[in-house]
Amino acid sequence: MLTTYTLEHQPYQVYRAGMEGPVLLFVHGFPLNHAQWENQFMHFAASHQVIAPDLRGLGGSRITDNDAVVTMEQHADDLNALLNELHITEPVVFIGLSMGGYVAWQMARKYPQGLRSLVLCHTRVIADTAEQAQGRHQLAAETLKTQSSLKIEEVMLPRLLPLPTDQSHGEVVRQMARSSSIAGLAATLRGMAARPDMTSLLPAISFPTLAISGEYDAISPPAEMAAWSSKIPGARFVSLPGVGHLSPIEGPHAFNQLLTESLPWLTGTTSR
């Protein structure tokens, strides 16, 4: 069920399902929203509490007048406030994809007591290069100038869905991008450009961590994800075959099976 809460006097939209079991907090990527996880909702809500917000500025959640930049830290602050609003007192399994993974680093840094475990999907630990950050700022400026998400779709779609078989998912991604406010898209781009390198945090992560990449993911390649995840004590890395950057959409059966098999370990009910 979709519900709208208020954070800093602005609408903050959240999908919630399931009333029993451990809490799974699904955090989407850019330029997506909670619907990115539709293939996971029914599968996991039968045995878990499922929470999937639209991050500030994306989907049905809005930014404030002062939000020219929405940082990954701000998203983490929002999620912590949301969990308090929902009276979630137990640690959650944080499942973040791409930008959702960037937010996960800030949750682990600021609110580790609220985390039971991490599932880091198709994400990176390093900051943007100067060239990459400049590209995000240029894309933000063009999005504001044209008052359209079309340039974001043009730039992002081939990277998010690199395989010819993925094109059937393209319209789904386009609709998610178009559900966001133009100002929110631009502010989020600037926030990703400003994110810090979090490599130094890795050895201090003390809860179970699963890192998931895709065989054809060029944004967060398997070799890169395997390298940084090896620095997290006890972390497990899996590269799913036949998918690119959006495995929950491209290969939902394999993604759901992997997460299902991993949840006993991630929730502390059995060993890995």
N, C-alpha and C positions, 0 to 999 in steps of 0.2 A: 504494500500500500504506500502511495506517495503522500507525504505530509510536508507542509511548509512550516518551518520554525522561524524565529527572528533572532538574528545575530547582529549586533550593532545597528539595530533598527532597520535591518534589511532582510528581505526574504532569503531563506536558506532551505532548499528543497532536499528531502531525504526519502529514499525508498527503504521500507522496513518490512521484514517478513520473519515468521518463525518466532515462537515465544519461549522456547526451551533450548537448553544446551549451550555450549560455549558461543561467545560472540565473535562473528566474522565481520570485520570492517573492510569493505571493498572500496578502494580509492582509485578512481579512473585516471586516464591519461589526457593529453591535449591533442586536438580540440574537442574532446568527447565529454560525456556526462555519465550519470549512473546507468543509463541504458546499455553501456558497453558490457555490462555484466549480466544481461538478461538470460544468457544461456546457463548462468550459474545459479540464479535465484531459486528456481523450483528444485533444482538438484540438491541444494544445501539447506533450504529452509525447513525441510522435514525434520532435520536433526540438530539444527543450529539456529541461533538468532542471527539474522542477516541484516546488516546496515550498509547502505550505499548512498552517500550524499552526492549532490552536485557541488563541486568545489566553488568557492566564492568567484563570481563573475562568469560561471559556466552553467549551461543548462538553465534550470529554473532558479538558481541562486544569483543574487545581484551584488554589485560592488557599491561602496559608499562614494560620495562625491570626492573624497580625498584619496581614493584608491587609483592613482595613476600607475602604480606598480603594486602587484600583489605577490609578495614573496612566498617562498616555500615555508618559511617560518610562520607567516601569517596563516597559511592553510593549516599548519599543525596546531596553531593556537585555536583556530576555528573548530577543528576536530575534537580537541580537548574540551572546549566549551560545549560542543554538541553532545559528547558522551555524558558530561555533567547534566545537561538539559534532559537527556533521556534516562537519567538515574542509573547509568551503567557503572557499577562499582567494581566489577571484576575486570582483570586484564583482558585485552582483546587480541585476537589473531589479526594482524594488520596485513592486508593483501593489496599491494600497490603496484600499478602498472605504469611504466615509463615515468611521466611526471608524478604519478602516485608514489613511485619509488623515491623521487626527490623529496617528497613530503615525508616519507617514512624515515629518512635520515634525520629530519628535524624532530620528528616524534621521538625517535630513539635518543636524541641529544637532550631534549627538553622534558619529555614525559615518559621516561623508561618504565616508571612504575605502572603505567597504564597499558603496557604491552606484555602479552603472553608469549608472542612469537612474531616473526616477520616472514612474509612471502613476497619476495622482490622479483617482479616480472618485467623482463625487457627494459631494464633501467641501467643507469650509470652512476658511478660514485664521483667522477671527476667533474670539474666545472667546465663551462663552455670555453673554447679558445676565443681569443679576441675577434677572430673572423666570424665564428659562429654566433657570438653575442651581437656583433654588428648586424648580421643577417636577421636575427630576431627583431632587433630594433627597427630595421628597415621594413620588415614585414608588418610590424605593429603600426608604423607610420602610414604604410599604404592601406592597411585595413581601415584606419581611421579616416583617411582621405577619401576612400571610395565608399565608406559606410557599408562594407560588404565583406563576407567571409570567403569570397570566391578565390582570392589570391592565396589564402591559407589552405584552402582545399586543393588548389593547383600544386602548391609546393609540398604539402604534407601527404596527400593520398598515395603517390607512388612510393614513398618511403614507409608509410604505415602498412600498405598492402602491396608488396613487391611482386607477388606471383600472379600470373595470368588467371589462375583459378580463383583469385581473391576478388576479382572485379565485381562479382555479384554482391559483395559486402560494401562496395564503394558508396552506394546510395545511402546505406545505413549510417556510414561515417559522415557523409555530407549533411544528413538531416540532424545529426548530433551537433555538428559545427554550427549549423544555422539556428539551433535552438538557443545559442548564447548571445548575450548582448555584445555589440561591437566594442564598446569600451572595456568590457570584461575580457574579451579575447586579447585586446591590445595590452591590457594591464598584466595578463598572465604571461604573455610573451616576454614582456620586460622582466617579470619576476624570474622566469627560467634563465634569462640571460644573466641575472645577478646572483644566481645560486652559487654557494661556495663549494670548493673541493672538500669532500667529506672522508677522504681516505684515512685520515688519522683516527677517525672514530671506529673503524672496523675492528681492531683488536680488542676494543672495550665492550663490544656487543656480547652479552652473556646469555641471551635467550635463543631458543632454536630458530634457525634461519634457513629458509629454502629459497634458492635463487633459480629462476626459470628463464631460459632464453629460447630462441627459435633457430632452427638450422639456417634459415635465410634472412635472419634479422641483421640488417646493415646499420641500424641506428645504435643498437647495443649488442654487438656480435658475441657469439658464444665464447670465443677465446678471451675476450675482454671481461665478460661476466665471470668466467671460470677463474680468471686471475685474481680479480678483487674479492670474490667470495671465498677464495682459499685463505684470505687473511682474517676471516671471521671464525673464531673458535667453534669447531663442530658443525659448521655450515655444510649444507648439501647443495650441489649444483646439478641441474638437469637441463639438457638442450632437447627440445621437442622436435622431432623430424617433420619436414614438410610444411613448416609454417614460417612466417616472417615475424613482424613486430607485434601482432595482435592475436596471440594464440587463443585467448578466451573466445574470440569471434571466429577465427580461422579454423581452429581445431578444438572445438569445445569438448568433444568426447575425451580426447587425450588429456586436455587440461583438467577436466573434472575428475578423471580417473586418478591422475597424479596427485591432485589436491586431496581427494578422498583418502587415498592410501597414506598420505603424509599427515593428515590431521591428528591421528592418535599421538604421533610424536610431537606435533606442533602444539597440541593442547595438554601434553604431559600425562596422557592416560596410558601410554606404553612407550617402549624404547623405539628408536629409529630402526 
